[in-house]
Amino acid sequence: MRPELVIFDCDGVLVDTETVANDKIAEFFSSLGPQMTGVECRQIFQGKTLEDVCIYFAHMNDIPHDPDLPPKLRLVIEDAMTSGIGAISGARELVATITKAAIPVCVASSGSVPKMHKTLGQTGLLDPLCNVLFSAQDFGRGKPHPDVFLAAAKAMGFDCRDAVVIEDSISGVLAGVASGARVLGYCGDPFTDKQALQEAGAEVFDHMNDVPELIGL
């Protein structure tokens, strides 16, 4: 039950950024094509890197992929993350509890490291995590591929098979399962499809307070 390493996703697991980010994605894409809502973007794009989001958007609309879009969209989202971001309920306490139990923790996100610094820095979570942030953008393929989880575990000195991954998206759960880790799926967000997370391979839970018992603490 007790893992050797806990790997957190960032957006939607540690920091409450999903509404802000997806509203900005919807606004950006609506200026280029058919109107989209933040909820639609959340359902379609959650857990994907911005590169994959833009590729998928082009595919959805049967238009050529523009390689200039991801950096433009990244700037829009990162500008929106400079204020007003809160921690997911119980996230700070969970990180502290796991750290106190002498279990290493790290973060493996689809977002960039600078973006994580901006969001975690507003929530009191940057100090304990600033040196263990890993971005899928630095390791080839994004989620649902397991690259970022495998790289994070290796950098921390562990095998993913001895780790627990905490995720909130289908792409993230699939990536965690593919890495060989045990995956816990956070379902505290009302937009989360609990059944889909279970079908993807996650053990679902509703609040961060549930995690210590799930990992044997």
Kinemage of the C-alpha trace (Angstrom):
@kinemage 1
@onewidth
@group {chain A} dominant
@subgroup {mainchain}
@vectorlist {calphas} color= white
{ca met a 1} P 0.000 0.000 0.000
{ca arg a 2} L 2.748 2.471 0.916
{ca pro a 3} L 4.541 3.825 -2.186
{ca glu a 4} L 8.176 4.818 -2.466
{ca leu a 5} L 7.271 7.953 -4.438
{ca val a 6} L 4.155 10.074 -4.988
{ca ile a 7} L 3.877 11.923 -8.310
{ca phe a 8} L 1.292 14.711 -8.508
{ca asp a 9} L -0.199 16.215 -11.607
{ca cys a 10} L -0.379 20.007 -11.190
{ca asp a 11} L -3.456 21.611 -12.798
{ca gly a 12} L -6.658 20.356 -11.230
{ca val a 13} L -4.790 18.286 -8.631
{ca leu a 14} L -2.648 20.793 -6.741
{ca val a 15} L -3.884 24.104 -8.166
{ca asp a 16} L -7.381 25.131 -9.240
{ca thr a 17} L -6.582 26.429 -12.735
{ca glu a 18} L -8.868 24.455 -15.014
{ca thr a 19} L -11.706 26.994 -15.291
{ca val a 20} L -9.402 29.955 -15.959
{ca ala a 21} L -7.235 28.065 -18.450
{ca asn a 22} L -10.089 26.544 -20.415
{ca asp a 23} L -12.000 29.819 -20.616
{ca lys a 24} L -8.888 31.367 -22.172
{ca ile a 25} L -8.457 28.420 -24.561
{ca ala a 26} L -12.105 28.789 -25.620
{ca glu a 27} L -11.690 32.522 -26.194
{ca phe a 28} L -8.503 31.942 -28.220
{ca phe a 29} L -9.944 29.220 -30.461
{ca ser a 30} L -13.274 31.017 -30.895
{ca ser a 31} L -11.358 33.874 -32.498
{ca leu a 32} L -10.013 31.424 -35.093
{ca gly a 33} L -13.016 29.257 -35.891
{ca pro a 34} L -16.338 27.977 -34.534
{ca gln a 35} L -17.340 29.231 -31.099
{ca met a 36} L -16.224 27.063 -28.174
{ca thr a 37} L -17.021 27.265 -24.472
{ca gly a 38} L -14.701 26.718 -21.554
{ca val a 39} L -16.643 23.619 -20.540
{ca glu a 40} L -16.265 22.139 -24.029
{ca cys a 41} L -12.530 22.817 -23.981
{ca arg a 42} L -12.268 21.226 -20.575
{ca gln a 43} L -14.012 18.074 -21.767
{ca ile a 44} L -11.999 17.804 -24.982
{ca phe a 45} L -8.524 19.021 -24.057
{ca gln a 46} L -8.044 18.277 -20.347
{ca gly a 47} L -4.665 16.762 -19.577
{ca lys a 48} L -3.122 17.402 -23.005
{ca thr a 49} L -0.064 19.528 -23.771
{ca leu a 50} L -0.765 22.780 -25.608
{ca glu a 51} L 0.976 21.363 -28.670
{ca asp a 52} L -1.448 18.439 -28.708
{ca val a 53} L -4.385 20.771 -27.977
{ca cys a 54} L -3.588 22.854 -31.057
{ca ile a 55} L -3.080 19.782 -33.239
{ca tyr a 56} L -6.419 18.394 -32.072
{ca phe a 57} L -8.128 21.743 -32.708
{ca ala a 58} L -6.835 21.722 -36.297
{ca his a 59} L -8.020 18.147 -36.756
{ca met a 60} L -11.472 18.986 -35.337
{ca asn a 61} L -11.890 21.808 -37.826
{ca asp a 62} L -10.193 20.085 -40.774
{ca ile a 63} L -7.599 22.815 -41.145
{ca pro a 64} L -3.784 22.669 -41.328
{ca his a 65} L -1.976 22.760 -38.003
{ca asp a 66} L -0.269 26.114 -37.419
{ca pro a 67} L 2.979 25.559 -35.445
{ca asp a 68} L 2.852 29.186 -34.301
{ca leu a 69} L -0.352 28.600 -32.309
{ca pro a 70} L 1.041 26.719 -29.260
{ca pro a 71} L 3.464 29.470 -28.167
{ca lys a 72} L 0.770 32.121 -28.706
{ca leu a 73} L -1.767 30.135 -26.681
{ca arg a 74} L 0.829 29.471 -23.979
{ca leu a 75} L 1.380 33.229 -23.541
{ca val a 76} L -2.377 33.833 -23.275
{ca ile a 77} L -2.780 31.177 -20.591
{ca glu a 78} L 0.327 32.104 -18.620
{ca asp a 79} L -0.766 35.757 -18.571
{ca ala a 80} L -4.061 34.618 -17.041
{ca met a 81} L -2.235 32.682 -14.311
{ca thr a 82} L -0.554 35.656 -12.675
{ca ser a 83} L -3.255 36.121 -10.024
{ca gly a 84} L -6.361 34.587 -8.507
{ca ile a 85} L -5.206 30.953 -8.490
{ca gly a 86} L -6.007 28.885 -5.394
{ca ala a 87} L -4.933 25.485 -4.140
{ca ile a 88} L -7.173 22.451 -4.519
{ca ser a 89} L -8.855 21.804 -1.166
{ca gly a 90} L -6.596 19.684 1.012
{ca ala a 91} L -3.638 19.734 -1.402
{ca arg a 92} L -1.255 21.662 0.861
{ca glu a 93} L -2.076 19.422 3.811
{ca leu a 94} L -1.626 16.285 1.706
{ca val a 95} L 1.813 17.306 0.462
{ca ala a 96} L 2.832 18.070 4.044
{ca thr a 97} L 1.481 14.730 5.309
{ca ile a 98} L 3.318 12.708 2.657
{ca thr a 99} L 6.538 14.649 3.202
{ca lys a 100} L 6.294 14.154 6.976
{ca ala a 101} L 5.989 10.405 6.328
{ca ala a 102} L 9.393 10.592 4.560
{ca ile a 103} L 7.935 9.673 1.163
{ca pro a 104} L 9.434 11.756 -1.680
{ca val a 105} L 7.034 13.768 -3.823
{ca cys a 106} L 7.314 15.434 -7.213
{ca val a 107} L 5.099 17.031 -9.869
{ca ala a 108} L 4.711 15.804 -13.462
{ca ser a 109} L 2.558 18.149 -15.517
{ca ser a 110} L 1.583 18.838 -19.114
{ca gly a 111} L 2.184 22.531 -18.336
{ca ser a 112} L 5.533 24.274 -18.498
{ca val a 113} L 7.811 24.706 -15.490
{ca pro a 114} L 7.455 28.537 -15.591
{ca lys a 115} L 3.659 28.126 -15.540
{ca met a 116} L 3.924 25.802 -12.539
{ca his a 117} L 6.066 28.384 -10.762
{ca lys a 118} L 3.355 31.005 -11.341
{ca thr a 119} L 0.474 28.877 -10.134
{ca leu a 120} L 2.127 26.996 -7.287
{ca gly a 121} L 3.677 30.256 -6.146
{ca gln a 122} L 0.215 31.673 -5.418
{ca thr a 123} L -0.835 28.726 -3.261
{ca gly a 124} L 2.005 28.119 -0.813
{ca leu a 125} L 2.986 24.942 -2.666
{ca leu a 126} L 6.024 26.199 -4.549
{ca asp a 127} L 8.504 26.071 -1.661
{ca pro a 128} L 8.148 22.326 -0.979
{ca leu a 129} L 8.001 21.444 -4.680
{ca cys a 130} L 10.130 23.978 -6.578
{ca asn a 131} L 13.054 21.583 -7.126
{ca val a 132} L 10.948 18.602 -8.236
{ca leu a 133} L 8.873 19.995 -11.118
{ca phe a 134} L 8.794 18.030 -14.380
{ca ser a 135} L 7.056 19.142 -17.576
{ca ala a 136} L 5.916 16.858 -20.393
{ca gln a 137} L 7.105 19.599 -22.745
{ca asp a 138} L 10.690 18.664 -21.857
{ca phe a 139} L 10.367 14.921 -22.413
{ca gly a 140} L 9.115 14.299 -25.926
{ca arg a 141} L 5.553 13.035 -26.025
{ca gly a 142} L 2.819 14.432 -23.801
{ca lys a 143} L 0.164 12.546 -21.888
{ca pro a 144} L -1.427 9.999 -22.509
{ca his a 145} L 2.108 8.810 -23.234
{ca pro a 146} L 3.993 7.961 -20.021
{ca asp a 147} L 7.209 9.840 -20.850
{ca val a 148} L 6.962 12.560 -18.186
{ca phe a 149} L 6.105 10.083 -15.407
{ca leu a 150} L 8.948 7.770 -16.387
{ca ala a 151} L 11.380 10.697 -16.542
{ca ala a 152} L 10.214 12.133 -13.207
{ca ala a 153} L 10.496 8.787 -11.401
{ca lys a 154} L 13.962 8.176 -12.874
{ca ala a 155} L 15.150 11.639 -11.852
{ca met a 156} L 13.860 11.016 -8.331
{ca gly a 157} L 15.696 7.671 -8.213
{ca phe a 158} L 12.700 5.338 -8.360
{ca asp a 159} L 10.838 2.997 -10.671
{ca cys a 160} L 7.292 3.997 -11.632
{ca arg a 161} L 6.120 0.553 -10.564
{ca asp a 162} L 6.877 1.603 -6.986
{ca ala a 163} L 5.128 4.971 -7.323
{ca val a 164} L 1.634 6.368 -6.948
{ca val a 165} L 0.441 8.938 -9.502
{ca ile a 166} L -2.356 11.366 -8.581
{ca glu a 167} L -4.253 12.614 -11.640
{ca asp a 168} L -7.572 14.175 -12.600
{ca ser a 169} L -7.713 13.730 -16.380
{ca ile a 170} L -8.216 10.701 -18.616
{ca ser a 171} L -5.020 11.506 -20.512
{ca gly a 172} L -3.124 11.701 -17.245
{ca val a 173} L -4.578 8.466 -15.913
{ca leu a 174} L -3.725 6.641 -19.140
{ca ala a 175} L -0.184 7.994 -18.945
{ca gly a 176} L 0.167 6.905 -15.338
{ca val a 177} L -1.141 3.422 -16.062
{ca ala a 178} L 1.188 3.122 -19.066
{ca ser a 179} L 4.144 4.029 -16.840
{ca gly a 180} L 3.378 1.084 -14.548
{ca ala a 181} L 2.423 3.244 -11.559
{ca arg a 182} L -0.623 2.858 -9.363
{ca val a 183} L -2.959 5.707 -10.313
{ca leu a 184} L -5.394 7.565 -8.051
{ca gly a 185} L -8.011 9.649 -9.862
{ca tyr a 186} L -9.177 12.843 -8.154
{ca cys a 187} L -12.895 13.443 -8.715
{ca gly a 188} L -13.526 16.533 -6.595
{ca asp a 189} L -14.247 18.703 -9.636
{ca pro a 190} L -17.956 18.600 -10.640
{ca phe a 191} L -16.938 18.341 -14.323
{ca thr a 192} L -14.917 15.173 -13.749
{ca asp a 193} L -16.193 12.004 -15.398
{ca lys a 194} L -15.620 9.537 -12.547
{ca gln a 195} L -16.645 6.507 -14.575
{ca ala a 196} L -14.267 7.434 -17.397
{ca leu a 197} L -11.369 7.766 -14.954
{ca gln a 198} L -12.179 4.342 -13.525
{ca glu a 199} L -12.383 2.825 -16.986
{ca ala a 200} L -9.004 4.368 -17.813
{ca gly a 201} L -7.506 2.540 -14.836
{ca ala a 202} L -7.695 4.907 -11.862
{ca glu a 203} L -8.787 4.228 -8.308
{ca val a 204} L -11.071 7.228 -7.822
{ca phe a 205} L -11.429 9.414 -4.744
{ca asp a 206} L -13.327 12.601 -3.931
{ca his a 207} L -11.109 14.638 -1.585
{ca met a 208} L -7.399 14.958 -0.926
{ca asn a 209} L -8.113 13.966 2.679
{ca asp a 210} L -8.862 10.463 1.336
{ca val a 211} L -5.345 9.903 0.010
{ca pro a 212} L -3.372 9.102 3.201
{ca glu a 213} L -5.530 6.063 3.905
{ca leu a 214} L -5.351 4.975 0.266
{ca ile a 215} L -1.541 4.953 0.326
{ca gly a 216} L -1.159 3.367 3.733
{ca leu a 217} L -0.358 6.385 5.890
